[in-house]
Amino acid sequence: MDKISVGLIQMKCSDDEKENFQKAINKIEEAGKSGANIVSTQELFKTPYFCQVEDWNYFKLAEKIDENSPTVKELSKLAKSYKIVIIASLFEKRDEGIYHNTAIVIDADGRYLGKYRKMHIPDDPHFYEKFYFTPGDLGYKVFNTKYTDIGVLICWDQWFPEAARITAMKGAKIIFYPTAIGWLPSEKDEYGNSQYTAWETIQRSHSVANGIYVASINRVGFEKSPDGNEGIEFWGQSFVSNPYGEILKKASAYNEEILLTEVDLSIIDETRITWPFFRDRRIDSYKDLTKRWLID
C-alpha cells in the first residue's frame, strides 16, 4: 500500500513507571482507533529521563527484552488487536552489567520482529548515557513490516548522516527516531533557537539526502534533575518530514500529543528519479570515511 498513517506518541513522563506505561498504551490504542498503521513511542517512554545523573540505582529500571518479556507481550497484544506496527524504546538489560538503549519493533499481527540497539551514545551535561548504555552491536537494522520497510535509530544517532544513509541503503522507507532532547534552562535564552533549529535541520536533511520519510518522536515537559540541579525542558515538536525535506506535520512544544500523519510512499521513487543521489554516489571515493580523522 502506498499511503499509510504514522502515529507519534509525544508525552510527559512521571516517576511512576506503571503510570507511564499505561499512558502510552492508552495513546497507542487511541492512535490505532484513529487509523494509524505504524505507531512509535518516544525514547525511554516508561521512565523519566534518568540519564541526567549517574546513579547505580537506575539500572534497576532495565528489563530483559525478547518475545517472552512482559512488556513485549503486552505491546504484542495491542499490535494484534489494532493491526498496528509498534515501535517502543526501552532500557534493556542484556545480561549482568551489560545494558543497552534499545528499540523493539512488533508487526501488525503481534509478531516480535526484533530490536535495534542505539549505536551512538552521548556523554554531555544532563545526558550521561555512557554511564548506562553499551554501544549497540546489532548494526543498522531494517524491519519488514506489514505496511512497509522501516528503520529505527535513536536520538543521538540522528546527528550522524552515516547511520541514516546505511539504514536507507538497506531498504528503509521511513526512519523513526525515538528521542529525548530539550533545553537546559540556563542555556535556552542564548542557544535555544539555534539548538532546536540544528536538530530539525539535520533530520530533514536525512529525508532529502536519502529520499525517505523521517519521523522524529520527542518527549515533552520539564523534568527536574534527580540531584536538584537544573533539569531539562524537553522541547517536544515531534514531526514527520517527506523525501523533499518538507515537514508534513509537527506537534506542539509544550503539550502531550498523538501526531497522526499520512505518508505517500509512492513519491520515494519519484523523488529518487528526480534527484539521483544514489545513482550518482562515488562509492570508490569514500574509503576515508572509515577513518577516525584525516589530519595528523
MOFEN-V243565 format. One record per pair of residues at least 12 apart in sequence whose ideal C-beta (glycine too) atoms are under 10 Angstrom apart, sorted by sequence separation. I is the first residue (numbers start at 1). J is the second residue. D is the distance in Angstrom with one decimal. If there is no record, write none. Layout:
BEGIN
[[I:J:D] [I:J:D]]
END
This chain:
BEGIN
[[11:23:6.1] [27:39:8.4] [28:40:9.4] [75:87:9.7] [89:101:7.5] [90:102:5.4] [92:104:8.8] [103:115:6.6] [104:116:8.1] [121:133:5.2] [140:152:9.2] [141:153:9.1] [151:163:8.9] [163:175:8.8] [183:195:6.7] [202:214:9.9] [203:215:9.2] [204:216:9.4] [221:233:7.9] [222:234:7.4] [238:250:7.2] [239:251:6.9] [249:261:4.5] [11:24:6.8] [28:41:7.8] [48:61:9.6] [75:88:5.7] [89:102:7.3] [90:103:7.3] [102:115:5.2] [103:116:4.9] [121:134:8.0] [140:153:7.5] [151:164:8.1] [153:166:9.8] [164:177:9.2] [182:195:9.0] [183:196:7.9] [203:216:5.4] [219:232:9.2] [220:233:9.2] [221:234:5.9] [237:250:5.7] [238:251:4.3] [248:261:5.2] [249:262:9.0] [9:23:8.9] [27:41:8.6] [47:61:5.4] [72:86:9.7] [74:88:9.9] [88:102:9.3] [89:103:4.8] [90:104:6.4] [102:116:6.9] [103:117:8.2] [121:135:5.3] [153:167:6.5] [163:177:9.9] [181:195:8.5] [182:196:9.2] [220:234:5.2] [221:235:9.9] [236:250:9.1] [237:251:5.9] [238:252:9.2] [247:261:9.7] [248:262:7.9] [9:24:6.1] [11:26:9.9] [24:39:9.6] [46:61:7.7] [47:62:9.9] [75:90:9.7] [88:103:6.7] [89:104:8.2] [100:115:8.4] [101:116:9.7] [102:117:5.1] [103:118:7.8] [118:133:6.5] [120:135:7.5] [121:136:8.4] [151:166:8.9] [152:167:8.3] [181:196:8.9] [219:234:4.6] [220:235:7.4] [221:236:7.9] [236:251:5.6] [237:252:7.2] [248:263:7.2] [9:25:9.9] [11:27:6.5] [72:88:8.4] [87:103:5.9] [88:104:5.3] [100:116:9.5] [101:117:7.1] [102:118:7.1] [117:133:8.4] [118:134:9.4] [119:135:6.0] [120:136:8.5] [151:167:3.7] [200:216:8.2] [218:234:6.4] [219:235:9.2] [220:236:3.5] [236:252:6.0] [237:253:5.3] [248:264:9.6] [9:26:9.7] [10:27:8.9] [24:41:5.7] [44:61:8.8] [46:63:8.7] [71:88:7.4] [87:104:7.3] [88:105:8.3] [100:117:4.4] [101:118:4.0] [117:134:7.9] [118:135:7.5] [119:136:4.3] [136:153:9.8] [140:157:8.9] [150:167:9.2] [151:168:7.2] [158:175:8.8] [182:199:9.9] [199:216:8.2] [218:235:6.7] [219:236:7.3] [220:237:8.2] [235:252:10.0] [236:253:4.9] [237:254:9.4] [9:27:4.8] [24:42:8.9] [27:45:9.7] [72:90:8.8] [86:104:8.0] [87:105:5.5] [88:106:7.6] [100:118:6.8] [101:119:9.6] [117:135:7.8] [118:136:5.3] [119:137:8.6] [136:154:8.5] [157:175:9.3] [181:199:6.3] [218:236:5.6] [220:238:8.2] [235:253:5.6] [236:254:6.4] [8:27:9.9] [9:28:6.4] [71:90:6.4] [86:105:7.4] [87:106:8.1] [101:120:10.0] [117:136:3.1] [119:138:8.6] [151:170:7.1] [153:172:9.5] [158:177:4.9] [199:218:8.7] [217:236:9.8] [218:237:6.4] [219:238:8.9] [234:253:9.2] [235:254:8.8] [236:255:7.2] [238:257:7.3] [240:259:7.3] [242:261:9.5] [7:27:8.5] [21:41:9.9] [85:105:6.9] [86:106:4.6] [101:121:7.3] [116:136:7.0] [117:137:6.5] [118:138:10.0] [119:139:8.1] [151:171:8.3] [152:172:8.7] [157:177:7.1] [158:178:9.9] [179:199:8.6] [218:238:5.0] [233:253:9.3] [234:254:9.6] [236:256:8.5] [237:257:9.7] [238:258:9.8] [239:259:7.5] [240:260:9.5] [241:261:9.8] [243:263:9.6] [7:28:7.7] [9:30:9.1] [20:41:9.8] [24:45:5.3] [69:90:9.0] [85:106:6.8] [86:107:8.7] [100:121:9.4] [115:136:9.3] [117:138:5.2] [119:140:7.3] [133:154:9.7] [136:157:8.9] [149:170:8.3] [150:171:9.4] [151:172:3.3] [156:177:9.8] [157:178:9.8] [158:179:7.0] [216:237:8.5] [217:238:4.9] [218:239:8.7] [233:254:9.3] [236:257:7.5] [238:259:5.4] [240:261:4.4] [242:263:7.1] [243:264:9.7] [9:31:6.9] [23:45:8.7] [24:46:7.4] [84:106:8.7] [85:107:5.9] [86:108:8.8] [116:138:6.3] [117:139:9.1] [140:162:9.0] [149:171:4.8] [150:172:5.8] [151:173:8.5] [152:174:9.6] [153:175:6.0] [154:176:9.1] [155:177:6.8] [157:179:9.5] [216:238:5.9] [217:239:9.0] [237:259:9.8] [239:261:8.6] [240:262:9.3] [241:263:9.9] [242:264:8.0] [243:265:9.7] [7:30:8.6] [8:31:8.5] [23:46:9.7] [65:88:9.7] [69:92:9.5] [84:107:9.3] [85:108:5.3] [92:115:7.4] [94:117:8.5] [115:138:7.0] [116:139:8.8] [140:163:6.1] [148:171:9.6] [149:172:5.7] [150:173:6.8] [151:174:7.3] [152:175:7.3] [153:176:7.6] [154:177:6.8] [155:178:6.8] [156:179:9.0] [158:181:8.7] [215:238:7.9] [216:239:5.7] [217:240:9.6] [236:259:9.8] [238:261:9.9] [240:263:6.7] [244:267:8.2] [7:31:3.5] [20:44:9.6] [21:45:7.9] [83:107:9.7] [84:108:5.8] [85:109:9.6] [86:110:9.4] [114:138:8.2] [116:140:7.8] [117:141:8.9] [140:164:8.9] [142:166:9.6] [148:172:8.7] [149:173:5.5] [150:174:5.0] [151:175:4.5] [152:176:5.1] [153:177:5.5] [154:178:5.5] [155:179:4.6] [156:180:9.8] [179:203:9.3] [215:239:7.8] [216:240:7.8] [243:267:6.0] [6:31:9.3] [7:32:7.8] [20:45:6.4] [21:46:5.2] [46:71:7.7] [65:90:6.0] [83:108:4.7] [90:115:8.5] [92:117:7.3] [116:141:4.7] [140:165:9.1] [141:166:9.9] [142:167:6.5] [148:173:4.7] [149:174:8.2] [150:175:7.3] [151:176:7.2] [152:177:7.9] [153:178:8.6] [154:179:7.5] [155:180:6.0] [156:181:8.8] [214:239:8.2] [215:240:4.9] [216:241:8.1] [242:267:6.9] [243:268:5.7] [5:31:8.5] [20:46:5.1] [21:47:9.4] [65:91:9.1] [66:92:9.8] [79:105:9.7] [80:106:8.6] [82:108:8.3] [83:109:7.7] [84:110:10.0] [86:112:10.0] [87:113:9.9] [92:118:9.7] [115:141:8.0] [116:142:9.5] [129:155:8.7] [140:166:4.5] [141:167:7.6] [142:168:9.0] [147:173:9.4] [148:174:6.5] [150:176:6.3] [151:177:9.5] [152:178:7.3] [153:179:9.6] [154:180:9.2] [155:181:6.4] [177:203:6.7] [214:240:7.1] [215:241:8.2] [242:268:9.1] [243:269:9.6] [245:271:10.0] [5:32:10.0] [7:34:7.4] [9:36:9.7] [19:46:9.6] [20:47:6.6] [63:90:6.6] [65:92:4.7] [79:106:4.5] [80:107:8.9] [83:110:9.3] [88:115:9.8] [89:116:9.5] [114:141:6.9] [116:143:8.3] [129:156:7.4] [139:166:8.2] [140:167:4.7] [142:169:9.3] [144:171:8.2] [147:174:9.3] [213:240:6.4] [214:241:4.9] [243:270:8.3] [244:271:6.5] [7:35:8.6] [8:36:9.2] [18:46:8.7] [20:48:8.3] [62:90:8.4] [63:91:6.8] [64:92:7.5] [65:93:8.0] [76:104:9.7] [78:106:8.3] [79:107:6.8] [80:108:7.5] [85:113:8.5] [101:129:6.7] [113:141:9.3] [115:143:9.6] [127:155:9.0] [139:167:9.7] [140:168:9.4] [142:170:4.3] [143:171:9.9] [175:203:8.7] [213:241:6.9] [214:242:8.6] [243:271:4.0] [5:34:8.0] [7:36:3.4] [13:42:8.5] [17:46:5.3] [61:90:9.7] [62:91:4.5] [63:92:6.9] [64:93:5.6] [65:94:8.2] [75:104:7.6] [77:106:9.6] [79:108:6.1] [80:109:5.8] [81:110:8.1] [87:116:9.1] [89:118:8.8] [114:143:6.6] [127:156:8.1] [140:169:8.8] [141:170:7.7] [142:171:5.0] [143:172:8.5] [145:174:9.8] [177:206:9.0] [212:241:9.2] [213:242:5.9] [214:243:9.2] [242:271:8.3] [243:272:7.7] [5:35:5.1] [6:36:6.8] [7:37:8.1] [8:38:9.6] [9:39:6.5] [11:41:8.2] [12:42:10.0] [16:46:9.9] [17:47:5.7] [61:91:5.4] [62:92:6.2] [63:93:6.0] [64:94:8.1] [76:106:5.3] [79:109:7.5] [80:110:3.2] [113:143:4.9] [140:170:6.4] [142:172:4.9] [212:242:8.8] [213:243:6.7] [244:274:9.5] [4:35:9.6] [5:36:4.9] [6:37:7.2] [7:38:7.0] [8:39:7.7] [9:40:6.8] [10:41:9.3] [11:42:6.8] [13:44:8.2] [16:47:9.3] [17:48:9.2] [60:91:9.9] [62:93:3.8] [64:95:9.0] [75:106:5.5] [76:107:9.0] [79:110:5.1] [80:111:8.5] [101:132:7.6] [102:133:8.9] [113:144:7.6] [139:170:9.1] [141:172:8.9] [142:173:9.1] [175:206:6.7] [211:242:9.7] [212:243:5.9] [214:245:8.8] [220:251:7.7] [243:274:9.6] [244:275:8.8] [4:36:8.7] [5:37:5.1] [6:38:5.3] [7:39:4.1] [8:40:5.8] [9:41:5.1] [10:42:6.3] [13:45:6.8] [15:47:8.1] [16:48:9.6] [59:91:8.6] [61:93:9.1] [62:94:8.7] [72:104:6.3] [78:110:8.3] [79:111:8.3] [99:131:9.8] [100:132:9.1] [101:133:4.5] [113:145:7.0] [124:156:9.2] [140:172:8.8] [175:207:8.5] [211:243:4.5] [220:252:7.7] [222:254:9.6] [243:275:8.4] [4:37:4.3] [5:38:7.7] [6:39:7.8] [7:40:7.4] [8:41:8.6] [9:42:6.6] [13:46:7.8] [14:47:9.1] [15:48:6.0] [58:91:8.4] [60:93:9.4] [71:104:8.1] [73:106:9.9] [76:109:9.1] [77:110:6.6] [79:112:9.3] [99:132:5.9] [100:133:5.7] [101:134:8.9] [103:136:10.0] [120:153:8.6] [121:154:9.7] [122:155:7.9] [123:156:9.7] [142:175:9.4] [143:176:9.8] [174:207:9.7] [207:240:9.2] [208:241:8.5] [210:243:7.9] [211:244:9.0] [214:247:9.7] [215:248:9.6] [218:251:8.0] [220:253:7.4] [221:254:7.7] [3:37:9.4] [4:38:6.7] [5:39:9.2] [6:40:7.8] [8:42:8.1] [11:45:7.0] [13:47:6.4] [14:48:7.2] [41:75:9.3] [59:93:7.7] [72:106:7.1] [76:110:4.3] [99:133:5.9] [100:134:5.7] [101:135:9.4] [102:136:8.0] [111:145:9.6] [118:152:9.6] [119:153:7.7] [120:154:8.4] [121:155:9.7] [122:156:4.5] [207:241:4.5] [208:242:9.4] [209:243:9.7] [216:250:9.5] [217:251:8.8] [220:254:6.5] [221:255:8.9] [10:45:9.9] [13:48:5.0] [15:50:9.8] [65:100:8.6] [69:104:9.1] [75:110:8.7] [76:111:7.4] [98:133:9.8] [99:134:6.2] [100:135:8.4] [101:136:8.0] [111:146:9.5] [116:151:8.0] [118:153:7.8] [119:154:8.2] [120:155:8.5] [121:156:6.7] [122:157:9.9] [140:175:9.7] [175:210:8.0] [181:216:9.2] [200:235:9.9] [204:239:8.6] [206:241:8.3] [207:242:6.4] [208:243:7.1] [213:248:8.3] [216:251:9.8] [218:253:9.6] [220:255:6.7] [221:256:7.8] [1:37:8.3] [9:45:7.2] [12:48:9.4] [13:49:7.4] [39:75:9.8] [62:98:9.8] [76:112:6.2] [98:134:5.6] [100:136:6.4] [102:138:9.1] [105:141:8.3] [107:143:8.0] [109:145:9.8] [116:152:4.6] [118:154:4.1] [120:156:4.6] [121:157:9.5] [182:218:7.8] [199:235:8.2] [203:239:8.0] [205:241:9.3] [207:243:5.6] [208:244:6.7] [209:245:8.9] [220:256:6.3] [13:50:10.0] [62:99:5.3] [65:102:6.0] [67:104:9.5] [73:110:9.3] [75:112:8.8] [97:134:9.1] [100:137:8.5] [105:142:9.8] [106:143:9.5] [107:144:8.5] [108:145:6.8] [109:146:7.0] [113:150:9.6] [115:152:8.8] [116:153:7.3] [117:154:8.4] [118:155:7.1] [119:156:8.7] [120:157:5.0] [122:159:9.0] [175:212:6.1] [176:213:9.3] [177:214:6.9] [178:215:9.4] [179:216:5.7] [180:217:9.6] [181:218:6.0] [182:219:7.7] [185:222:8.2] [200:237:7.5] [204:241:4.8] [207:244:7.3] [208:245:4.2] [219:256:9.4] [220:257:7.7] [59:97:8.9] [61:99:9.7] [62:100:8.6] [65:103:9.8] [66:104:9.3] [72:110:9.9] [100:138:9.0] [103:141:9.1] [105:143:4.4] [107:145:5.3] [108:146:4.1] [114:152:9.8] [116:154:7.2] [118:156:7.1] [119:157:5.9] [120:158:8.9] [164:202:9.2] [168:206:7.9] [172:210:8.4] [173:211:9.4] [174:212:6.5] [175:213:7.5] [176:214:8.2] [177:215:7.0] [178:216:8.5] [179:217:6.0] [180:218:7.0] [181:219:8.3] [182:220:8.4] [199:237:8.7] [203:241:6.7] [204:242:9.3] [207:245:4.9] [208:246:9.4] [39:78:9.1] [62:101:9.9] [63:102:9.7] [65:104:6.2] [67:106:9.2] [73:112:8.9] [104:143:9.7] [105:144:9.7] [106:145:9.0] [107:146:5.8] [108:147:7.0] [118:157:6.3] [120:159:7.4] [159:198:8.6] [164:203:8.4] [167:206:9.0] [168:207:9.7] [173:212:6.0] [174:213:4.3] [175:214:5.4] [176:215:4.9] [177:216:4.5] [178:217:5.3] [179:218:4.4] [180:219:5.1] [182:221:8.8] [183:222:9.6] [196:235:5.9] [200:239:7.2] [206:245:8.8] [207:246:8.2] [39:79:8.6] [51:91:9.8] [59:99:6.5] [62:102:9.5] [72:112:5.5] [94:134:7.4] [103:143:9.9] [105:145:7.0] [107:147:9.1] [120:160:5.8] [159:199:8.4] [172:212:6.4] [173:213:6.6] [174:214:7.4] [175:215:7.2] [176:216:8.0] [177:217:6.8] [178:218:8.6] [179:219:7.4] [182:222:8.3] [195:235:8.5] [204:244:9.2] [205:245:6.8] [207:247:9.4] [50:91:8.4] [58:99:9.8] [91:132:7.7] [92:133:8.8] [116:157:9.2] [119:160:8.1] [158:199:7.6] [161:202:7.9] [164:205:8.7] [165:206:8.1] [168:209:8.3] [169:210:8.1] [172:213:9.1] [174:215:6.0] [175:216:9.0] [176:217:6.9] [177:218:8.6] [178:219:9.2] [182:223:8.2] [184:225:9.6] [192:233:8.8] [196:237:7.3] [200:241:8.6] [204:245:4.3] [46:88:8.7] [91:133:8.4] [92:134:9.4] [120:162:9.7] [160:202:9.0] [164:206:3.9] [168:210:3.7] [203:245:9.1] [204:246:8.0] [217:259:8.1] [39:82:8.6] [45:88:7.0] [46:89:8.7] [47:90:9.6] [67:110:9.9] [69:112:9.1] [72:115:9.4] [94:137:9.5] [119:162:9.7] [120:163:7.1] [159:202:5.8] [163:206:8.8] [164:207:8.8] [167:210:8.2] [168:211:7.5] [180:223:9.1] [187:230:9.4] [192:235:8.1] [204:247:7.1] [17:61:7.0] [45:89:5.9] [46:90:6.8] [47:91:7.0] [67:111:8.2] [68:112:8.9] [119:163:6.5] [158:202:6.4] [159:203:9.0] [161:205:7.4] [165:209:7.1] [166:210:9.8] [168:212:5.3] [186:230:6.3] [201:245:9.0] [203:247:9.8] [215:259:8.7] [37:82:9.6] [39:84:5.4] [40:85:8.8] [41:86:8.0] [44:89:5.6] [45:90:8.2] [46:91:7.6] [67:112:4.1] [105:150:7.2] [158:203:5.5] [161:206:6.7] [164:209:7.4] [165:210:6.3] [167:212:8.5] [184:229:9.8] [185:230:5.9] [188:233:6.8] [17:63:10.0] [32:78:7.6] [36:82:8.1] [37:83:8.0] [38:84:6.7] [39:85:7.1] [40:86:7.6] [41:87:6.8] [42:88:9.7] [43:89:4.7] [44:90:7.3] [66:112:7.5] [67:113:9.6] [105:151:9.8] [160:206:9.5] [164:210:5.9] [184:230:5.8] [185:231:6.9] [215:261:7.8] [28:75:7.8] [32:79:8.6] [35:82:9.8] [36:83:9.9] [37:84:6.2] [38:85:4.3] [39:86:5.5] [40:87:3.9] [41:88:5.0] [42:89:6.7] [43:90:9.6] [44:91:6.0] [65:112:9.2] [67:114:9.4] [105:152:6.4] [119:166:10.0] [184:231:7.9] [185:232:8.4] [188:235:9.2] [200:247:7.8] [34:82:9.9] [36:84:5.8] [37:85:6.6] [38:86:8.0] [39:87:7.2] [40:88:7.7] [41:89:5.6] [43:91:9.9] [66:114:9.7] [104:152:8.8] [158:206:7.6] [161:209:6.7] [164:212:8.0] [183:231:9.9] [184:232:6.5] [185:233:6.1] [213:261:9.0] [215:263:8.4] [21:70:9.9] [25:74:7.2] [29:78:6.8] [32:81:7.6] [33:82:7.1] [35:84:9.5] [36:85:9.0] [38:87:7.2] [39:88:9.0] [40:89:8.1] [41:90:8.9] [65:114:9.9] [66:115:8.6] [103:152:4.7] [161:210:8.9] [182:231:9.1] [183:232:7.1] [184:233:7.8] [21:71:7.5] [25:75:8.0] [28:78:5.9] [32:82:3.0] [36:86:9.9] [51:101:8.9] [65:115:6.1] [102:152:9.7] [103:153:8.4] [153:203:9.9] [164:214:7.9] [182:232:4.5] [183:233:4.8] [200:250:8.7] [213:263:5.1] [24:75:9.0] [28:79:8.6] [31:82:8.2] [32:83:7.6] [33:84:9.9] [103:154:5.9] [116:167:9.4] [129:180:9.7] [181:232:8.4] [182:233:5.0] [183:234:8.2] [212:263:10.0] [213:264:9.1] [25:77:9.8] [29:81:8.2] [30:82:9.8] [32:84:4.8] [65:117:9.8] [102:154:8.2] [180:232:8.1] [182:234:3.6] [183:235:6.2] [213:265:7.8] [21:74:7.9] [25:78:6.4] [29:82:6.8] [31:84:7.3] [101:154:5.9] [127:180:8.4] [153:206:9.2] [181:234:6.9] [182:235:4.9] [212:265:9.6] [21:75:9.5] [24:78:9.7] [28:82:7.8] [32:86:9.2] [100:154:9.9] [101:155:7.9] [127:181:8.5] [180:234:6.6] [181:235:6.9] [182:236:8.3] [213:267:9.2] [29:84:9.4] [31:86:9.7] [101:156:9.0] [127:182:9.8] [179:234:9.0] [181:236:9.8] [213:268:7.8] [28:84:7.3] [87:143:8.6] [101:157:9.8] [126:182:9.0] [158:214:8.5] [179:235:9.9] [181:237:9.7] [211:267:8.8] [212:268:6.5] [44:101:7.1] [127:184:9.8] [196:253:8.7] [211:268:5.6] [28:86:6.5] [43:101:7.4] [44:102:9.7] [85:143:8.2] [87:145:9.5] [126:184:6.2] [158:216:6.9] [210:268:9.4] [211:269:8.4] [44:103:9.9] [86:145:9.8] [122:181:9.8] [125:184:7.0] [151:210:9.9] [179:238:7.8] [211:270:9.0] [212:271:8.8] [28:88:8.8] [43:103:8.3] [85:145:4.5] [116:176:9.6] [118:178:9.3] [124:184:9.6] [178:238:9.9] [211:271:4.5] [212:272:9.2] [84:145:9.8] [85:146:6.6] [125:186:9.9] [151:212:8.3] [153:214:9.6] [155:216:9.3] [177:238:9.4] [210:271:9.6] [211:272:4.2] [24:86:9.8] [41:103:8.6] [84:146:9.1] [85:147:6.2] [116:178:9.7] [125:187:9.5] [150:212:9.9] [155:217:9.8] [210:272:8.8] [211:273:9.2] [40:103:8.4] [41:104:9.9] [83:146:7.7] [84:147:8.9] [85:148:8.8] [87:150:7.6] [89:152:8.6] [150:213:9.3] [151:214:9.8] [152:215:9.8] [153:216:9.9] [155:218:8.8] [208:271:8.7] [211:274:9.0] [24:88:7.9] [83:147:9.5] [88:152:9.9] [176:240:9.7] [207:271:9.2] [211:275:6.8] [40:105:9.4] [85:150:7.4] [87:152:5.8] [89:154:6.5] [148:213:9.2] [150:215:8.9] [211:276:9.4] [89:155:8.6] [174:240:8.5] [209:275:9.2] [211:277:6.9] [21:88:9.8] [38:105:9.4] [39:106:9.9] [79:146:9.8] [208:275:7.8] [210:277:7.5] [211:278:7.5] [209:277:6.2] [210:278:8.1] [208:277:8.5] [209:278:9.7] [38:108:8.5] [51:121:9.9] [62:132:8.4] [173:243:9.5] [37:108:7.4] [51:122:8.6] [61:132:9.4] [62:133:9.8] [105:176:9.0] [182:253:9.8] [51:123:9.5] [59:131:9.7] [51:124:9.7] [52:125:8.8] [53:126:8.2] [55:128:9.4] [58:131:9.0] [59:132:7.2] [103:176:7.8] [52:126:4.5] [54:128:5.2] [58:132:6.9] [103:177:9.6] [43:118:8.7] [51:126:7.7] [52:127:7.5] [53:128:6.8] [56:131:9.1] [103:178:5.8] [32:108:9.9] [51:127:5.8] [52:128:7.3] [54:130:9.3] [55:131:8.5] [56:132:9.7] [7:84:7.8] [9:86:9.8] [49:126:8.4] [51:128:5.3] [54:131:4.4] [55:132:9.4] [101:178:9.3] [7:85:9.9] [9:87:9.7] [49:127:8.4] [50:128:9.4] [51:129:5.0] [53:131:8.8] [54:132:8.1] [5:84:9.3] [6:85:9.6] [7:86:9.6] [8:87:9.7] [9:88:9.4] [51:130:9.2] [101:180:9.8] [49:129:9.8] [51:131:7.4] [4:85:9.3] [51:132:6.1] [50:132:7.8] [51:133:8.4] [89:176:9.5] [44:132:10.0] [89:177:9.9] [90:178:9.7] [87:176:5.3] [89:178:3.9] [174:263:6.8] [87:177:10.0] [88:178:8.1] [89:179:8.8] [173:263:8.5] [85:176:9.9] [87:178:6.9] [89:180:8.6] [174:265:8.2] [173:265:5.5] [174:268:9.4] [173:268:5.9] [126:223:9.5] [126:225:6.5] [125:225:9.9] [168:268:9.8] [126:229:8.3] [125:229:9.2] [126:230:7.0] [125:230:8.6] [126:231:7.7] [127:232:8.4] [126:232:5.6] [38:145:7.0] [125:232:9.9] [37:145:8.7] [38:146:9.1] [37:146:7.9] [38:147:6.0] [168:277:9.9] [169:278:7.7] [37:147:4.7] [38:148:7.8] [40:150:9.2] [44:154:9.2] [168:278:8.4] [37:148:8.5] [43:154:6.0] [44:155:9.0] [38:150:6.8] [40:152:8.1] [43:155:5.1] [165:277:9.7] [169:281:9.4] [42:155:9.2] [43:156:9.6] [165:278:9.5] [148:263:8.7] [147:263:10.0] [149:265:9.7] [165:281:9.2] [148:265:5.9] [147:265:8.8] [148:268:9.6] [162:286:10.0] [165:289:9.9] [162:289:7.0] [87:215:9.0] [89:217:8.4] [162:290:9.7] [51:180:8.1] [87:217:8.4] [89:219:10.0] [49:180:4.9] [48:180:9.6] [49:181:9.5] [52:184:9.9] [45:178:7.7] [49:182:8.6] [40:174:9.7] [43:177:8.5] [44:178:8.0] [41:176:9.7] [42:177:9.6] [43:178:4.3] [44:179:9.9] [45:180:9.0] [38:174:7.4] [40:176:4.8] [42:178:5.5] [43:179:5.2] [44:180:6.2] [39:176:9.9] [40:177:8.7] [41:178:6.1] [42:179:6.2] [43:180:4.2] [38:176:7.9] [40:178:6.1] [42:180:6.4] [43:181:8.5] [42:181:9.8] [4:145:9.8] [6:147:9.4] [4:146:9.6] [5:147:9.1] [6:148:9.9] [4:147:4.8] [3:147:10.0] [4:148:6.4] [6:150:9.6] [1:146:9.2] [1:147:6.5] [2:148:9.3] [1:148:8.0] [13:180:9.1] [6:174:7.0] [8:176:8.4] [58:226:8.5] [4:173:9.4] [8:177:10.0] [9:178:9.6] [10:179:9.7] [57:226:9.4] [4:174:8.7] [6:176:8.4] [8:178:9.3] [49:219:7.1] [48:219:9.2] [52:223:7.3] [55:226:6.7] [45:217:8.9] [52:224:8.6] [53:225:6.2] [55:227:8.3] [48:221:9.7] [50:223:9.3] [52:225:4.4] [53:226:5.0] [54:227:9.5] [42:216:9.5] [43:217:7.7] [45:219:7.4] [49:223:5.7] [52:226:6.4] [53:227:5.0] [40:215:6.5] [42:217:4.8] [43:218:8.0] [44:219:8.3] [48:223:5.2] [50:225:9.9] [52:227:7.7] [53:228:9.7] [40:216:9.4] [41:217:6.7] [42:218:5.9] [43:219:6.9] [48:224:8.8] [49:225:9.5] [50:226:7.1] [53:229:8.3] [38:215:8.3] [40:217:5.1] [42:219:4.4] [48:225:9.9] [49:226:10.0] [52:229:8.2] [39:217:9.6] [41:219:9.3] [42:220:8.3] [48:226:8.1] [52:230:8.5] [52:231:7.1] [52:232:6.5] [51:232:9.7] [49:231:9.6] [49:232:6.5] [48:232:9.7] [49:234:7.6] [42:234:8.7] [42:236:9.4] [42:238:7.5] [40:238:9.1] [10:216:10.0] [11:217:9.6] [13:219:6.4] [6:213:7.8] [8:215:6.0] [10:217:6.4] [12:219:7.1] [13:220:9.3] [14:221:9.5] [7:215:9.3] [8:216:7.9] [9:217:6.7] [10:218:6.3] [11:219:6.6] [12:220:5.8] [13:221:7.5] [15:223:9.6] [4:213:9.8] [6:215:5.6] [8:217:4.4] [10:219:6.8] [11:220:6.8] [12:221:3.6] [14:223:9.4] [7:217:9.5] [8:218:8.7] [9:219:9.6] [10:220:5.4] [11:221:8.1] [12:222:8.7] [13:223:7.1] [6:217:9.8] [10:221:9.6] [12:223:8.3] [15:226:9.4] [39:258:8.5] [40:259:9.9] [13:234:9.1] [39:260:9.3] [12:234:8.2] [36:258:8.1] [36:259:9.8] [10:234:9.2] [12:236:9.3] [34:258:7.3] [36:260:5.9] [11:236:9.4] [35:260:7.3] [36:261:9.2] [37:262:9.5] [38:263:9.2] [10:236:5.6] [34:260:5.8] [36:262:9.9] [37:263:9.4] [10:237:8.3] [11:238:10.0] [31:258:5.1] [35:262:8.9] [10:238:4.5] [30:258:5.9] [31:259:9.0] [9:238:8.5] [10:239:9.9] [27:256:7.9] [31:260:6.6] [8:238:4.6] [27:257:9.0] [28:258:8.7] [30:260:9.7] [8:239:8.1] [27:258:5.5] [8:240:7.2] [26:258:9.9] [23:256:8.4] [6:240:6.0] [8:249:8.9] [10:251:4.9] [6:248:9.1] [8:250:10.0] [9:251:9.9] [10:252:8.2] [12:254:9.7] [6:249:9.2] [8:251:7.0] [12:255:9.0] [11:255:9.6] [12:256:5.8] [10:255:8.0] [11:256:4.7] [10:256:6.2] [11:257:8.0] [9:256:8.6] [10:257:4.7] [11:258:8.9] [9:257:8.3] [10:258:7.6] [8:257:8.0] [9:258:6.1] [10:259:6.4] [8:258:7.3] [9:259:8.2] [7:258:6.0] [8:259:4.2] [7:259:6.9] [8:260:8.1] [6:259:8.1] [7:260:5.3] [8:261:7.7] [6:260:7.3] [7:261:8.0] [5:260:5.9] [6:261:5.1] [5:261:7.0] [6:262:7.7] [4:261:9.7] [5:262:5.4] [6:263:5.8] [4:262:7.3] [5:263:7.8] [3:262:5.8] [4:263:6.0] [3:263:7.2] [4:264:8.6] [2:263:9.1] [3:264:5.2] [4:265:6.9] [2:264:5.9] [3:265:7.3] [2:265:5.1] [3:266:7.9] [1:265:7.8] [2:266:4.2] [1:266:9.8] [2:267:8.7] [2:268:9.5]]
END
